[in-house]
């Protein structure tokens, strides 16, 4: 269990950011699930609940998801049930439990850049962006590869473009962290492939996408192309994980044909 010396609920983003930057031990609080699993002490816990960041705004060109919107909000949103083959609620409903999804917040989970995230590969697939208080708007891909450690994620922005998508995830058991995530989209006959839980953070597999679009899917060629991007951890060795990714990718491509 983590501990706080003080707790603040600022009423503006300016105030929240000022509090965050006062000390490296000040912390933005989201659902706090992984904070609770640790035993660290923080100076000030900053709650964003008064900033009206719990929203899903569907506009002509883009969809905006506020930072304090929960996974459960996304899972049961009527628009997302139809958008891009329902890939967002489908990816979220597998995550641990209803209790966790009721409190897990979009901003905290995206900013944390968890390598095992089911949600981040979907955002990469959909060319999503994030709006940060200090660093402004950038693509999710750019954010994942940045060294930004102190900022406030205000919202996630997804282009309002309905495309065909699918995601397949492999776990050792149904409530465990993923050991392989494959997300694939198809736009005008062209495929885009994203891998997550490599076990490193999610990434767009451009070489794999280009090879499939140019020459079709080939298992041996794909195994060769992904070799440098797949690793081992205590849940799965590299060799096994590579075979999983190729198998899931073949399944995803078959689904989109």
N, C-alpha and C positions, 0 to 999 in steps of 0.2 A: 504494500500500500504506500502511495506517495503522500508527502505532507507539504502543506503550504504555510508560510508565515503570515500571509495576508490574502484576501480575496477581494477583487474589484469587479464591478459591472459597469463599465463606461457606457455613456449614452451617445457617443459619437466615435466614428472611426479615427478621427484625429486624436482623441483622448486615448483610445485603445492602443494606437501605435506609439504614442508618447510613453505610455506605461511600459509597453513591451521593450522599448529601447533604453529604458532607464537602467536595466541590469540584465546581464546575460542569464541570470537565474530567474527572470520573469517569464512566465509561460502562458501562451494562449491555450485555453481549455476547450476541447471539443466533447466527444463522447467519453473520453478519458479511459477507454478500455485498456489500452496498453500502458498508460500511466499507472493504473491500478495494479497491473501485473509486476511493476517494479517497486523499488523502495527508495527512490530518490527524494530529496527535499528541495523545494523551490521557494523562491522568495515571495512573489506575487502571482497568484493564479488569475488570469484575465478571462472573464466570461463575456461572450459576445451576444447573449440572448436579448439584450435591449436594443440592438442595432438593426432590427427588422431585416435580417439576412436569410430568413426562412421563406423562400419563394421559388416558384417555377414560372417563368414568364415566356410564353410562346409568342414570338414576333414573326414578321414575314420572312426575315432573312436568318434569324438566329434564335436559339433557345437559351435563356439565362437561368442558371441554378445557383441560388444563394448559398453562402458558406455553411449556414446552420441548418440547411435542409437535410433531413435524415434519409438514409437508405430506404427506409420504409415508405417515406413520402414518394420517392421515385418508383418504388416497386408497385405502388397502387395508383399512380397517376394515370388517368385514362389516355392522355395523349401519348405517353411513352409506351403504353401497351400495344400501340399500332405503329409507332415510329421506328423505322429501320428494323422491321420484323420483330419488334419487341425486345431487341437485344439488351437494353438497359435493365428492365425488370427481370429478364431471364438470367442475366449475369449476377444480379444481386440476391435473388431468392435462394441461391445455394449457400450463402454466407452464414455459417454457424447457426444462428437462431433468430426467431422473431424478436426476442428481447434485445439482442444486440443490434439488429437492424432498426429497431425503434429509437435507438439513441446514437448510433454511429452517424457522424455528420460528414457531409461531402467535403467541406473545406479542410477539416482536420485530416481526413484520410488521404486526400489528394496531396496536400502539402507535405505530409509525412513520407510520400513516395515509397510506400511499402513494396518490396519486390514481389510479394505474394498476392498483391491486390488483384481481384477479379475485375475491378472497375477501371483501373488505369489502361489496360489494353483496349478496352472499348472506347475510351476517350481518344486514344491514339488512332484507332481505326476510323473514328468519325471526324478527325482533324479538329479536335476541340482546342480551345484556348483557355487560359486562366487570366483573371484580372487580379493583380496584386496591388495592395495599397501603395507601396513605395516604388516597386519595379514596373508597374503598369501592365499592359496586356502583352502576353506572349503565348506561343503555342505550347501545348502540354509537352510536346517532344522537347522543345527548347528548355522548358522549366525542369523536366526530368534530368537533363544533362547539365543544368546550371549548378553553381555552388551556393545558391541563395539559402541562407539558414535563418535569417530574421526578417520576417515580413508578415503581412496578414493577407491571406487569400480571401478575396471579397466574393468572387463568383466564378463559376465555370460557364464558358460560352461554347455552345455547340451549333455549327451551321444547320439551319433548318432545311436539310436536303435528305429526302427519304430514299435510302439505298438498301440494297439487299446485304444482310450481314448474318454471320453466325459465329458462335463461340463454343468451343469444347474445352472442358477442364478435367484434369485427372487428379484425384486425391487418393491417399492411402485408405481413408475412410471418409464418410460423407460430411463430417463436421471438421475435418482437418484442413490445414493450409494446403493450397494446390502445390503439386510438384511439376505441373506443366499446364500452360494455358495457351490455346491457339485461337486467335480471332481473325476472321477473314471477311472481307467485303468484296463485292463485285459491282463495278460501275462501268457501263458501256462495254461489257465483255472483258474488262481488265480486273485482275485480282490484286488486292492489297493484303499482305500478311503481317500480323503482329504476334509476337511471342511474349508471354509473361511467365514469371516464376522459373527463370532459366538456370539457376535460381537467382540471377541478378535481376535488376528492375526491367520492366517491360520495354521493348524496343520494336520499331518498325523493321521488318526483315526485307530490306530493299533488294538484296541480291536474289533472295528466294522468289520474291514477287516478280522481278524482271525475268528470271529464268522460266517461271511458269507461264508468264504472258508471252514469251518468245517461243518456247519450245514445248510447253505442256509440263505436266508433273512427272517427275522421274524420281523414284525412291533413292537410288544410289547417288544421283547428283545432288539431291536435297540433303542427304546425310553429309556429303562433302562440304556443301555450302554453309551448313549450320555449325560445323565442328568447332570453330573458334568462339562461337557465341553461347555455347552450352557448357555448364559446369556441374560440379558435384556439391552436395552438402549431406547432412546427416539423414535426409529423407530419401535421397536417390542419387546414384552414381551417374556420371556423365554418359556412359554407354547406354544405360537403361533409359535415361531421360531423352537422349537423342532419338531412340526408337519410338518413344512415346510421342514426341513432337511430330515426327514424320507420320506416324499412324493417325494422330489427331488431325493433322493437316490434310491427309488424304480423305479422311471422313468429312471434313469441313468443305473441301472442294466438291466432293460428291453431292453434298447437301445443296450447294449453290448452283449446280448444273441444271 
